[in-house]
Amino acid sequence: MSTPTILVVEDDENIAEPLVFGLKSESFRVLHGADGVTGLALARAEKPDVVLLDVMLPGMDGFAVCRTLRAESAVPILMLTARGQEMERVMGLELGADGYILKPFSFRELLARVRAALRRRQLDQPDGASATGRITVGGLVVDREARQVWRDGRLVECTQREYDLLLALIERPAVAQQRQALLDRVWGEDWVGDTRTLDVHIRWLREKIEADPSAPVYIQTVRGFGYRFGGSDNAPQG
């Protein structure tokens, strides 16, 4: 297995320098961008395995970097945010970040989060043991061999996480699945982050596969419990 590459996008040298040094001492390949434009360019050119992304960056802020990068890649993004700035964390999750780390943070905590993200990324990679075949529900088709989703004959562009979440739901039709069970399966039992990321991904999936995301037919909410996958014959539930 090749050495994982970690991209640190942080303009504060008092944070960036010891962080880069510590990650290198753990045998990671580490890249550093001191502003958003440089960080995005490094992400595109080097294809890192994890991105540590500060929110407050000169020029192009962390939110803009996150939004752009998420549209192009499924790389895990952990945002570095100031303690108490809840709106920053929520916005980051809405834009596709996989989690956040509060400043000031301990290096040991950050290292654990990075390693958890790397383990999850490895599990996300398709292999020969994956289930094959197609699942068809109404106008929705999930091709497990190609890891593709089709709606009414048109290809739906899904991230790895969105695909895995849809597969977890569609493989158990009409079964109510607990939120934590879905997080454990799709993000991994060792994943550490805000549980609201599940709701964000559910919303994204609904926007892609539902005729009316505000009255979903396929991905139905089980209030106070979690979600279940319905079918085209089910009454819409939200």
N, C-alpha and C positions, 0 to 999 in steps of 0.2 A: 504493500500500500504506500502511495507517495506521501510526502510530508504535507500536511494540511497547510493551506495558506489563509492567514487571517489579515483582513484589511481593516486598519484603524483610521477612521476619519475624524480627526480631533485637532482643533486649532490651538488649544491651550497646551503649551510645551511642558508645563508642570505636571500635566496629566499624561500627555502623549509619550514623553520620553521614558518614564518608568514603566508605563504600560507596554510599550514596544520592547523594552529591555526584558521585562518579566516574561512576556510571551516567547521571545527568542530563547530565553533560558529554559523554557519548557519544550524546546525543539520544534517550535512552529516556524514556518516561513512567514515573516511579517512585513506587510507593506504599510506605508503611512502617507496619508494625504492631509494637508493642513487646511484645506478649504473644500467646499462642496464640489466645485468644478473638477479639481484634481482628483478627489475621491471617486467621483463618477467615472472619470477617464480610466483610473486604475482598475475599477471594478469591471469595466467593459474589456479592457485589454488583458487583465491577468486572471479573470474568472476565479475569484477567491472562494473559499469554502464557507467562510463566515465573515460578515461585515459588522464591525462595531462602529456605530454611527452617532456622532454628537448631534444634538438638535440645533444649537446655536453655532452656526458657521458663517464666516464672511462670504459675501457674494451670493452663493446658492445655499440656502439653509438645509438642514437635515431632512425636513419634511419634503422639500422638492427633490432631493436626492433619493429618498425612500420611494416616492411616488414614481419617479422615472425608472429606477432600478427594478422595482417590483413589476412594472409593465414589461420588462425585458427578461427577467430572471426569477428563478425560485430560490435563490441563495438565501440562507437564513440571515435576517437582519435584526441585530440587537441594538436598540437605541439607548444612548446615554443621556439621561435627563436629570434635572435638578430635583432634589427631594421636595415634595409638596406640590409640584407642578402637575396636578392630575390631568388637566386639559391637554398638556403636551403628550402625556402617555396615551390618553384616549385617541388623540389625533394620529399618533404614530401607528397605533393598532388599526385604525380605520384605513390608513394608507397602505397597510400590508406588512408592517413590522411584526416579527415573530415574538417579540418581548421587549422589555426595557430593563435597564440597570440604573438604580438610583445613585446619584452622586451625593456625598462621597461614598465610594464603594471599596470593599476590601478586594485585593487581588485574588484571594482564594475563592471568593464568591464569583467573581467574574470568570475565573478559570473553570469553575464547575459549570457555569452557564455555557461557556464556549464548548466544552467537551460534550455537554448534553446536546447542543445543537449539531455538533459533528456526528454524534451517534445517530441522531434522528435523520440527518441527511443521508447517511450511509444506508439506513433502512429504507429510505425513500427510493433508492435506486432500483429499477426493475431488474429481475434476474430470471434465469431459466426455470425456477421453481414456481413462478407466479401462476396463478390460476388463468386458464385460457377460456375462450368462448365469449359469447355476447349475451348481454342481458337487455331485453327489450320491454319497455313499459310505455304503452301509448306511443307517442311520437319520439320518445327518448330511447337512445341506444347507447349502452356502455360496452365498448370493446375492450375486454381485459387483456387480450394479447397485444393489441396495439397501444393500449392505455390511451384511448381516445373516447370522446363523448360526442354524440350526434343528436341534434334536435331537429325533427321534421326534415331530415335529409341534409342538414347543414352541419358542418364541423363546428363544435364549440371549443374555443381556446380556453383550456383550464391549466392552472398551475398544478404542480405535483400534489400539493396539499389539498387543493380543491378536488382534484380527481380522487385522492385517497378517501376524503370525507364523503364524497358522493358514493363511492364504491361501498364504504362501510354501511351506508344507509340503504342502498338499493339491494344489497345482498340479503337484507333481512326485512322484506316488505311487510308493512303493517305492524311491525314490532316497535314498540316504544323503547328507545335507547336513552339511558341516562347520559347527562352531559359529561360526567367524569369518565364514563366508559368510552365515549367517543373521543375525548381528549387522550385517554390512555392508548387507544388503538391508533389514532392518526398522528398524534404528536409524540407518543411514547410515554411510558410510565415514569420515566425519569425527567420528563420535560418540566421546566420551571418557567412560569410566566403568568400573565393575566388570563383568566378563564374567559374573559370577554372576547378573546381572539376567536373562539369558536363561533360566537354570534356574528362576528364580522364576516367570517368565511361562509357561514350559512347565508348571510345577506347577499354576498357576492354570487354564490351559486344560484340563488333564487333569481337574481337579475339576469343570469345567463340561460337558465333552463325553463323558467316559468313564463307563461304567457302574460300573467299579471303578478309580479312579485309581491304586491300588497295583499293578494288573495291566493297564496300558493296552493297548488294541487299536489305537487310531488313531495316537497319537503315541508312537513307539517309540524307545527309546534305543539308539544304536549306540556301544557303550562305547569310550572313548578317541578318539572321532571326532566325534560329534554326534547328530543325530536324523533319523528318516525317518517318513513318513506311511504307515501300513498301511491295512488295510481290515477290514471285519467278518468276512472269511473268514480273516484271518491269525491265527496263534496269538498270544496276549497276550505282550508283552515289556515289560520295565521298564528 
